Amino acid sequence: MSTAPTPYRMSREHQRVFIGLMLGMLVASISQTIVGPALPRIVAELGGMSHYSWVATAAMLVSAVTVPIVGKLSDLFGRREFYIGGIIVFMAGTVFAGFAQSFWMLVVARGIQGLGMGTLMPLSQTIIGDIIPPRQRGKYQGLMGAVFGVTSVAGPLAGGLITDHLGWRWLFFVTLPIGLLALTFIVRFLHLPHEPRRAVIDYPGIATLSTALVALLIAVSSGGTSWAWGSSTSLGLFGLSLVSTIAFVAIELRAVEPLLPLRLLADRTIALSLIASFGIAIVMFGSIIYIPVYAQGVVGVNATDSGLILMPLMLGFIICGILTGLAITRTGHYRPFMLTGIAIMAGGVLLLTRLDHTATATQLTVAMVVIGVGLGMAMQQYTLVVQNVVTRADMGTATASTQFFRNVGSTVGIAIYGTVMATGLGRSIADHLPAGTPRGAASQMDAGSVLDPDALANVPPGVAEAVRWGLAEQLGSAFMLGLPVLAVVFIATFFIPHAPLRETTHDHPVEDAGQDEIDAYAAESPEAARRSAGSRMPTSVGSSPQG
């Protein structure tokens, strides 16, 4: 007869590590969210309205390329050095952003920040997987998600206040003390055992994956704005991305240490979780980035108030994320919570699509609350699901894969939403101008002043109303994209097979179980049982499990 597992208690050493991870997540997420309400003001000052999304997309693109590389290298060479390096690189990008003198200088600086983000974000989740059993991991990942949520509440609020009273450059400088504190804490307390193993770094895989991503994201971000969708530039970029992707797959099938082991994608749990993570990120980041645009350009609030509008979304995300994590730890079930969250999130997106140029801040806030509740119930759980079915030797790669698909989804979402917003904006504004108004007024607003409150205050009321009307129509079309995406996410999540959450950090859920538990595990999740049996095969020469 099996015995009840010993109640889990985190050691003092792991408590310090966990605090360090939260500080690392804090420094990355606060610098990301504090800029949101200021983006319209930054673009109005530096120019670049037609490339508005690149301020956010640059960090996401570089982060997306970095995540799988760092995840794999951390499996091979350990987590600590990469984590410390990520903080240092992130702070360097932050300083560069604060001193940016042009729009494209700021984009480059955001790319450097993205390099740090692509290291900190996945490794924070990976290290949690190293030290905390899956059954207990839900509540700790909920707390980690709460850090992102808290900074997402405090970040936009502080960002709006600082932008209105000190100027947007201080948004970057004020985060440096937090970065130094995080660096000090991590250097002092983050010491994970690791047994190095000889490996061949997959340089061809890194090169082809990077090329495929960069080409795809540039094509999606600039198509329809900088050049036509059917132009030779767009077609060439999409073609380059496709060829590079095919080459990447061919390389990974033969690589000794593949950057992204395709055998992981053959697992139905992992494949469906990655699809769902990709879709949720499209909707989440597309909404969060363009809600301040709606608030300032349509509702007419200042940067401070647009930050307050995002606060209810993040409060819903924090509260429901923590409660859902506790419920998963208590019940051992995750899929019902995830499905419910996706459905609620779709309801919030539907509310967004029903807003028009007469929308109030209250109506926008209600939609954000609903989206936040759904996000809190669903988003964090996909990492838990993936980590529960992989061995420790693949923990970094698998976790990074989840973050990778989330980053690509966020970049694609921001780019597509931005393209829909910008394409036809001038025409939409012109269609609502009062009779007899020169069409040049619409062109001037479309050039970059639609987000500047001072500019709107200096134009005739009829023109300002046309601007709000046209912007509301274009953003409504962008938000509409979230509904079919969430339908795909719901279907993918529904078909994720249930696997009991392990009680230890060991590779095999059967190691600490009695025969009754083994039989129950095999009966409930035959696919996971086969994985456990297969993973007990002798380790190949030249490799050893992650310590």
C-alpha positions as CSV (number, residue, x, y, z in Angstrom):
1,M,0.0,0.0,0.0
2,S,1.3,3.5,-0.9
3,T,2.1,6.0,1.8
4,A,1.1,9.6,1.8
5,P,3.9,11.9,0.5
6,T,5.7,14.1,3.0
7,P,4.2,17.6,3.1
8,Y,6.4,19.9,0.9
9,R,8.4,22.6,2.7
10,M,10.8,24.9,0.8
11,S,14.3,25.0,2.3
12,R,15.9,28.3,3.4
13,E,18.3,28.1,0.5
14,H,15.5,27.7,-2.0
15,Q,13.6,30.5,-0.4
16,R,16.5,32.8,-1.0
17,V,16.8,31.6,-4.6
18,F,13.1,32.2,-5.1
19,I,13.4,35.8,-3.8
20,G,16.2,36.3,-6.2
21,L,14.1,35.0,-9.1
22,M,11.3,37.4,-8.2
23,L,13.7,40.3,-8.1
24,G,15.0,39.3,-11.5
25,M,11.5,39.1,-12.9
26,L,10.7,42.4,-11.3
27,V,13.6,44.3,-13.0
28,A,12.6,42.9,-16.5
29,S,8.8,43.3,-16.2
30,I,8.8,46.8,-14.6
31,S,10.9,48.2,-17.4
32,Q,8.6,46.7,-19.9
33,T,5.3,47.8,-18.5
34,I,6.4,51.3,-17.3
35,V,6.9,52.4,-20.9
36,G,3.4,51.5,-22.1
37,P,1.5,54.7,-21.3
38,A,4.4,56.8,-22.5
39,L,4.7,55.2,-26.0
40,P,2.2,57.7,-27.6
41,R,4.2,60.6,-26.1
42,I,7.5,59.1,-27.1
43,V,6.4,58.6,-30.7
44,A,5.0,62.1,-30.8
45,E,8.4,63.5,-29.7
46,L,10.8,61.3,-31.7
47,G,8.6,60.6,-34.7
48,G,7.9,57.2,-36.2
49,M,4.1,56.9,-36.0
50,S,4.0,54.5,-38.9
51,H,6.4,52.3,-37.1
52,Y,4.8,52.7,-33.7
53,S,4.7,49.0,-32.8
54,W,8.5,48.7,-33.2
55,V,9.2,50.3,-29.9
56,A,7.6,47.3,-28.3
57,T,8.3,44.8,-31.1
58,A,12.0,45.3,-31.0
59,A,12.3,43.9,-27.5
60,M,9.9,41.1,-28.2
61,L,11.7,40.1,-31.4
62,V,15.2,39.9,-29.9
63,S,13.8,38.2,-26.8
64,A,12.1,35.6,-29.0
65,V,15.3,34.7,-30.7
66,T,17.3,34.7,-27.4
67,V,14.9,32.5,-25.4
68,P,15.5,29.0,-27.0
69,I,19.2,29.7,-27.3
70,V,19.6,30.5,-23.6
71,G,17.3,27.7,-22.6
72,K,19.4,25.1,-24.4
73,L,22.7,26.6,-23.3
74,S,21.6,26.7,-19.7
75,D,20.8,22.9,-19.9
76,L,24.3,22.3,-21.0
77,F,26.4,24.8,-19.0
78,G,24.2,25.8,-16.0
79,R,21.8,28.7,-15.2
80,R,23.6,31.1,-12.9
81,E,26.1,32.8,-15.3
82,F,23.4,33.3,-17.9
83,Y,21.0,34.7,-15.4
84,I,23.6,37.3,-14.1
85,G,24.6,38.2,-17.6
86,G,20.9,38.7,-18.5
87,I,20.5,41.3,-15.8
88,I,23.7,43.2,-16.8
89,V,22.7,43.3,-20.5
90,F,19.2,44.4,-19.6
91,M,20.5,47.3,-17.5
92,A,22.8,48.4,-20.3
93,G,19.9,48.5,-22.7
94,T,17.9,50.5,-20.2
95,V,20.6,53.2,-20.0
96,F,20.9,53.4,-23.8
97,A,17.1,53.8,-24.0
98,G,17.1,56.7,-21.5
99,F,19.6,58.6,-23.6
100,A,18.0,57.8,-27.0
101,Q,18.0,60.8,-29.4
102,S,16.0,59.4,-32.2
103,F,13.2,56.9,-32.8
104,W,15.5,54.2,-34.2
105,M,18.0,54.7,-31.4
106,L,15.2,53.8,-29.0
107,V,14.3,50.8,-31.1
108,V,17.9,49.5,-30.9
109,A,18.0,50.1,-27.1
110,R,14.8,48.2,-26.7
111,G,16.4,45.4,-28.7
112,I,19.3,45.3,-26.2
113,Q,16.7,45.1,-23.4
114,G,15.0,42.3,-25.2
115,L,18.3,40.3,-25.1
116,G,18.2,40.6,-21.3
117,M,14.5,39.8,-21.2
118,G,15.0,36.7,-23.3
119,T,17.5,35.5,-20.7
120,L,15.7,36.4,-17.4
121,M,12.1,35.4,-18.3
122,P,12.6,31.7,-19.2
123,L,15.4,31.1,-16.7
124,S,13.2,32.3,-13.9
125,Q,10.6,29.7,-14.7
126,T,13.2,27.1,-15.4
127,I,14.9,27.4,-12.1
128,I,11.5,27.2,-10.4
129,G,11.2,23.9,-12.2
130,D,14.6,22.8,-10.9
131,I,13.8,23.3,-7.2
132,I,10.0,22.9,-6.7
133,P,7.9,19.8,-7.4
134,P,5.1,20.2,-10.1
135,R,2.3,19.5,-7.6
136,Q,3.5,22.5,-5.5
137,R,4.7,24.6,-8.4
138,G,1.3,26.1,-9.2
139,K,1.2,28.4,-6.2
140,Y,4.8,29.5,-6.7
141,Q,4.3,30.2,-10.4
142,G,1.2,32.1,-9.4
143,L,3.4,34.3,-7.1
144,M,5.9,34.7,-9.9
145,G,3.0,35.8,-12.2
146,A,1.9,38.1,-9.4
147,V,5.2,39.9,-9.7
148,F,4.5,40.5,-13.3
149,G,1.0,41.6,-12.4
150,V,2.1,44.0,-9.7
151,T,4.6,45.6,-11.9
152,S,2.0,45.8,-14.6
153,V,-0.2,47.7,-12.3
154,A,2.5,49.9,-10.7
155,G,4.4,50.2,-14.0
156,P,1.7,51.9,-16.1
157,L,0.6,54.1,-13.2
158,A,4.2,55.2,-12.4
159,G,4.9,55.5,-16.1
160,G,2.0,57.9,-16.7
161,L,2.9,60.0,-13.7
162,I,6.6,60.2,-14.6
163,T,5.8,61.0,-18.2
164,D,3.4,63.8,-17.3
165,H,5.6,65.4,-14.7
166,L,9.3,64.5,-15.3
167,G,9.5,63.4,-18.9
168,W,9.6,59.9,-20.5
169,R,13.4,59.5,-20.2
170,W,13.1,59.1,-16.5
171,L,11.0,56.0,-17.1
172,F,14.3,54.1,-17.8
173,F,16.5,55.8,-15.3
174,V,14.3,55.1,-12.3
175,T,14.5,51.3,-12.8
176,L,18.3,51.2,-12.5
177,P,18.4,50.9,-8.7
178,I,16.0,47.9,-8.9
179,G,18.3,46.3,-11.4
180,L,21.3,46.8,-9.1
181,L,19.5,45.3,-6.2
182,A,18.4,42.3,-8.2
183,L,22.0,41.8,-9.5
184,T,23.4,41.9,-5.9
185,F,20.8,39.5,-4.6
186,I,21.3,37.0,-7.5
187,V,25.1,37.1,-7.2
188,R,24.8,36.5,-3.5
189,F,22.2,33.7,-3.3
190,L,21.7,32.0,-6.7
191,H,23.9,28.9,-6.5
192,L,22.5,25.8,-8.3
193,P,24.4,22.6,-8.6
194,H,25.3,21.7,-12.1
195,E,27.2,18.8,-13.7
196,P,28.6,20.1,-17.0
197,R,28.4,17.8,-20.0
198,R,30.3,17.7,-23.2
199,A,28.2,19.0,-26.1
200,V,28.3,20.4,-29.6
201,I,26.6,23.8,-29.8
202,D,24.0,23.9,-32.6
203,Y,25.3,27.0,-34.4
204,P,23.5,26.2,-37.7
205,G,20.2,25.8,-35.8
206,I,20.8,29.2,-34.0
207,A,21.5,30.9,-37.4
208,T,18.6,29.5,-39.3
209,L,16.1,30.0,-36.5
210,S,17.2,33.6,-36.0
211,T,16.9,34.3,-39.7
212,A,13.5,32.8,-39.9
213,L,12.2,34.8,-37.0
214,V,13.7,38.1,-38.0
215,A,12.4,37.9,-41.5
216,L,8.9,36.8,-40.5
217,L,8.5,39.5,-37.8
218,I,9.9,42.3,-40.0
219,A,7.5,41.2,-42.8
220,V,4.5,41.2,-40.4
221,S,5.4,44.4,-38.7
222,S,6.0,46.5,-41.8
223,G,3.7,44.9,-44.3
224,G,0.8,47.2,-45.3
225,T,2.6,50.3,-43.8
226,S,6.2,50.6,-45.0
227,W,5.5,48.5,-48.1
228,A,2.5,46.8,-49.6
229,W,1.6,43.2,-48.6
230,G,2.0,42.0,-52.2
231,S,5.3,43.8,-52.8
232,S,8.5,42.1,-53.7
233,T,9.9,43.1,-50.2
234,S,7.1,41.4,-48.3
235,L,7.1,38.3,-50.5
236,G,10.9,38.1,-50.3
237,L,10.9,38.3,-46.5
238,F,8.1,35.7,-46.1
239,G,10.0,33.4,-48.6
240,L,13.2,33.8,-46.6
241,S,11.4,33.0,-43.4
242,L,9.9,29.8,-45.0
243,V,13.2,28.6,-46.5
244,S,15.0,29.3,-43.2
245,T,12.4,27.4,-41.2
246,I,12.6,24.4,-43.5
247,A,16.4,24.5,-43.2
248,F,16.1,24.7,-39.4
249,V,13.9,21.7,-39.2
250,A,16.3,19.7,-41.4
251,I,19.2,20.7,-39.2
252,E,17.4,19.9,-35.9
253,L,16.6,16.4,-37.1
254,R,20.3,15.6,-37.5
255,A,21.9,17.8,-34.8
256,V,23.7,16.1,-31.9
257,E,22.4,18.7,-29.4
258,P,19.5,20.3,-31.2
259,L,18.5,23.8,-30.2
260,L,14.9,22.9,-30.2
261,P,14.6,19.0,-30.0
262,L,11.7,18.2,-32.3
263,R,11.0,15.0,-30.3
264,L,9.5,17.3,-27.7
265,L,7.0,18.6,-30.2
266,A,5.9,15.0,-30.9
267,D,4.5,14.9,-27.4
268,R,0.8,16.0,-27.7
269,T,0.8,17.7,-24.3
270,I,3.8,19.9,-25.3
271,A,2.6,20.6,-28.8
272,L,-0.9,21.7,-27.8
273,S,0.5,23.8,-24.9
274,L,2.8,25.7,-27.2
275,I,0.0,26.4,-29.7
276,A,-2.2,27.7,-26.9
277,S,0.7,29.8,-25.4
278,F,1.3,31.3,-28.8
279,G,-2.4,32.3,-29.2
280,I,-2.9,33.7,-25.7
281,A,0.2,35.9,-26.2
282,I,-1.2,37.3,-29.4
283,V,-4.3,38.5,-27.7
284,M,-2.7,39.5,-24.4
285,F,0.0,41.7,-25.8
286,G,-2.0,43.1,-28.7
287,S,-4.6,44.2,-26.2
288,I,-2.2,45.6,-23.5
289,I,-0.1,47.6,-26.0
290,Y,-3.1,49.2,-27.8
291,I,-5.5,49.8,-24.9
292,P,-3.4,53.0,-24.0
293,V,-3.7,54.1,-27.6
294,Y,-7.5,53.7,-27.4
295,A,-7.6,55.5,-24.0
296,Q,-5.5,58.5,-25.2
297,G,-6.6,58.7,-28.8
298,V,-10.3,57.9,-28.5
299,V,-11.4,58.5,-24.9
300,G,-9.0,61.4,-24.6
301,V,-7.3,60.8,-21.3
302,N,-3.7,61.7,-20.4
303,A,-0.8,59.3,-19.9
304,T,-1.5,59.0,-16.2
305,D,-5.1,58.0,-16.6
306,S,-4.3,55.6,-19.4
307,G,-2.1,53.8,-16.9
308,L,-4.9,53.7,-14.4
309,I,-7.2,52.1,-17.1
310,L,-4.8,49.1,-17.3
311,M,-4.7,48.6,-13.5
312,P,-8.0,46.6,-13.3
313,L,-6.7,44.2,-15.9
314,M,-3.6,43.5,-13.9
315,L,-5.5,43.3,-10.6
316,G,-7.7,40.6,-12.1
317,F,-4.6,38.9,-13.5
318,I,-2.8,38.9,-10.1
319,I,-5.7,37.8,-7.9
320,C,-7.0,35.1,-10.2
321,G,-3.5,33.9,-11.0
322,I,-2.7,33.3,-7.3
323,L,-6.1,31.8,-6.5
324,T,-5.9,29.5,-9.5
325,G,-2.4,28.4,-8.6
326,L,-3.6,27.5,-5.0
327,A,-6.6,25.7,-6.4
328,I,-4.4,23.6,-8.8
329,T,-2.0,22.7,-5.9
330,R,-5.0,21.6,-3.8
331,T,-6.9,19.6,-6.4
332,G,-4.2,18.5,-8.8
333,H,-6.3,19.5,-11.8
334,Y,-5.5,22.3,-14.2
335,R,-7.4,22.0,-17.4
336,P,-10.9,23.1,-16.1
337,F,-9.4,26.3,-14.8
338,M,-7.6,27.0,-18.1
339,L,-10.7,26.4,-20.2
340,T,-12.8,28.7,-18.0
341,G,-10.1,31.4,-18.2
342,I,-10.0,31.3,-22.0
343,A,-13.8,31.6,-22.2
344,I,-13.8,34.6,-19.8
345,M,-10.9,36.2,-21.7
346,A,-12.9,35.9,-25.0
347,G,-15.8,37.6,-23.3
348,G,-13.5,40.6,-22.4
349,V,-12.3,40.8,-26.0
350,L,-15.9,40.8,-27.2
351,L,-16.6,43.8,-25.0
352,L,-13.6,45.6,-26.5
353,T,-14.9,45.1,-30.1
354,R,-18.2,46.6,-29.1
355,L,-16.7,50.0,-28.1
356,D,-16.9,53.0,-30.5
357,H,-15.7,56.6,-30.5
358,T,-18.2,57.5,-27.8
359,A,-16.8,54.9,-25.3
360,T,-16.1,56.0,-21.8
361,A,-13.2,55.1,-19.5
362,T,-15.6,53.0,-17.4
363,Q,-16.6,50.8,-20.4
364,L,-13.0,50.3,-21.3
365,T,-12.2,49.4,-17.7
366,V,-14.9,46.7,-17.5
367,A,-13.5,45.0,-20.6
368,M,-10.0,45.1,-19.1
369,V,-11.2,43.5,-15.8
370,V,-12.8,40.6,-17.7
371,I,-9.7,40.0,-19.8
372,G,-7.5,40.1,-16.7
373,V,-9.5,37.5,-14.9
374,G,-9.3,35.2,-17.8
375,L,-5.5,35.7,-18.2
376,G,-4.9,35.0,-14.6
377,M,-6.7,31.7,-14.8
378,A,-5.0,30.4,-17.9
379,M,-1.7,32.0,-19.0
380,Q,0.7,30.7,-16.3
381,Q,-0.6,27.1,-16.3
382,Y,0.9,26.2,-19.7
383,T,4.4,26.3,-18.3
384,L,3.4,24.0,-15.4
385,V,1.8,21.6,-17.9
386,V,4.9,21.4,-20.0
387,Q,7.3,21.1,-17.1
388,N,5.3,18.2,-15.6
389,V,5.9,15.9,-18.6
390,V,9.6,16.5,-19.3
391,T,12.8,15.3,-17.6
392,R,15.2,17.6,-15.8
393,A,17.7,17.3,-18.6
394,D,15.2,18.9,-20.9
395,M,13.7,21.4,-18.4
396,G,15.5,24.5,-19.7
397,T,14.8,23.7,-23.3
398,A,11.1,22.8,-22.7
399,T,10.5,25.9,-20.5
400,A,12.3,28.1,-23.0
401,S,10.1,26.6,-25.8
402,T,7.0,27.8,-23.9
403,Q,8.4,31.2,-23.4
404,F,9.7,31.2,-27.0
405,F,6.2,30.6,-28.5
406,R,4.8,33.2,-26.1
407,N,7.3,35.7,-27.2
408,V,6.8,35.0,-30.9
409,G,3.0,35.3,-30.3
410,S,3.4,38.6,-28.5
411,T,5.5,40.0,-31.3
412,V,3.2,38.8,-34.0
413,G,0.2,40.1,-32.0
414,I,1.6,43.5,-31.5
415,A,2.7,43.7,-35.2
416,I,-0.6,42.5,-36.6
417,Y,-2.7,44.7,-34.3
418,G,-0.5,47.7,-35.2
419,T,-0.7,46.9,-38.9
420,V,-4.5,46.8,-38.8
421,M,-4.6,50.0,-36.8
422,A,-2.3,51.9,-39.2
423,T,-3.6,50.5,-42.5
424,G,-6.4,52.8,-43.6
425,L,-6.3,55.1,-40.6
426,G,-6.0,58.2,-42.7
427,R,-8.8,57.1,-44.9
428,S,-11.0,56.3,-41.9
429,I,-10.4,59.7,-40.4
430,A,-11.1,61.4,-43.7
431,D,-14.4,59.6,-44.0
432,H,-15.7,61.2,-40.8
433,L,-14.5,64.8,-41.4
434,P,-17.2,67.4,-41.4
435,A,-18.3,68.5,-44.9
436,G,-15.9,71.1,-46.4
437,T,-12.9,70.2,-44.2
438,P,-9.7,70.0,-46.2
439,R,-8.5,66.4,-46.6
440,G,-5.0,67.6,-45.6
441,A,-6.2,67.9,-42.0
442,A,-6.6,64.1,-41.9
443,S,-3.2,63.5,-43.5
444,Q,-1.5,65.7,-40.9
445,M,-3.2,63.8,-38.1
446,D,-2.3,60.5,-39.6
447,A,1.3,61.5,-39.7
448,G,1.7,61.2,-36.0
449,S,-0.4,63.6,-34.1
450,V,-3.4,61.5,-33.4
451,L,-1.9,60.4,-30.1
452,D,-0.7,63.9,-28.9
453,P,-3.3,65.6,-26.7
454,D,-1.8,69.0,-27.3
455,A,-2.2,68.5,-31.1
456,L,-5.8,67.4,-30.8
457,A,-6.5,70.4,-28.6
458,N,-5.4,72.8,-31.3
459,V,-7.6,71.5,-34.2
460,P,-11.3,72.2,-34.8
461,P,-13.7,70.1,-32.7
462,G,-15.0,68.4,-35.9
463,V,-11.6,67.3,-36.9
464,A,-10.8,66.0,-33.4
465,E,-14.0,64.0,-33.4
466,A,-13.2,62.5,-36.8
467,V,-9.8,61.5,-35.5
468,R,-11.3,59.7,-32.5
469,W,-13.9,58.1,-34.8
470,G,-11.4,56.8,-37.3
471,L,-9.0,55.5,-34.6
472,A,-11.8,53.7,-32.8
473,E,-12.9,52.0,-36.0
474,Q,-9.3,50.8,-36.7
475,L,-8.6,49.6,-33.2
476,G,-12.0,47.8,-33.1
477,S,-11.0,45.9,-36.2
478,A,-7.7,45.0,-34.5
479,F,-9.3,43.8,-31.3
480,M,-11.7,41.6,-33.4
481,L,-8.7,39.4,-34.4
482,G,-8.6,38.1,-30.8
483,L,-11.8,36.1,-31.1
484,P,-10.8,33.5,-33.7
485,V,-7.4,33.2,-32.0
486,L,-8.9,32.4,-28.7
487,A,-11.2,29.9,-30.3
488,V,-8.1,28.0,-31.5
489,V,-6.6,28.3,-28.0
490,F,-9.7,26.8,-26.4
491,I,-9.7,23.8,-28.8
492,A,-6.0,23.2,-28.2
493,T,-6.4,23.4,-24.5
494,F,-9.4,21.1,-24.5
495,F,-7.4,18.3,-26.1
496,I,-4.4,18.5,-23.8
497,P,-4.3,15.1,-22.0
498,H,-4.4,15.2,-18.2
499,A,-1.3,13.9,-16.4
500,P,-1.1,13.8,-12.6
501,L,1.1,16.5,-11.2
502,R,4.3,15.0,-9.7
503,E,5.0,15.3,-6.0
504,T,8.8,15.5,-6.4
505,T,11.4,17.2,-8.7
506,H,12.6,13.7,-9.9
507,D,12.3,12.9,-13.6
508,H,9.9,10.0,-13.1
509,P,6.6,10.3,-11.3
510,V,6.7,6.6,-10.5
511,E,10.0,6.7,-8.5
512,D,8.4,7.7,-5.2
513,A,5.1,5.9,-5.7
514,G,3.7,2.6,-4.6
515,Q,2.4,0.1,-7.1
516,D,-1.2,1.4,-6.8
517,E,-0.1,4.9,-7.8
518,I,2.0,3.5,-10.7
519,D,-1.0,1.6,-12.0
520,A,-3.3,4.6,-11.6
521,Y,-0.7,6.9,-13.3
522,A,-0.4,4.5,-16.3
523,A,-4.1,4.1,-16.6
524,E,-4.8,7.9,-16.5
525,S,-2.0,9.0,-18.7
526,P,-0.6,6.1,-20.8
527,E,1.4,8.6,-23.0
528,A,3.2,10.0,-19.9
529,A,3.8,6.5,-18.6
530,R,5.5,5.5,-21.8
531,R,7.6,8.6,-21.6
532,S,8.7,7.7,-18.0
533,A,9.5,4.1,-19.1
534,G,11.5,5.3,-22.1
535,S,13.4,7.9,-20.1
536,R,14.7,5.2,-17.8
537,M,16.9,3.9,-20.6
538,P,20.6,4.3,-19.9
539,T,21.9,7.8,-20.5
540,S,24.0,8.1,-23.7
541,V,27.7,8.5,-23.4
542,G,28.9,12.0,-22.9
543,S,25.8,13.3,-21.2
544,S,24.5,13.6,-17.7
545,P,21.3,14.9,-16.2
546,Q,21.0,18.5,-15.2
547,G,21.8,18.9,-11.5
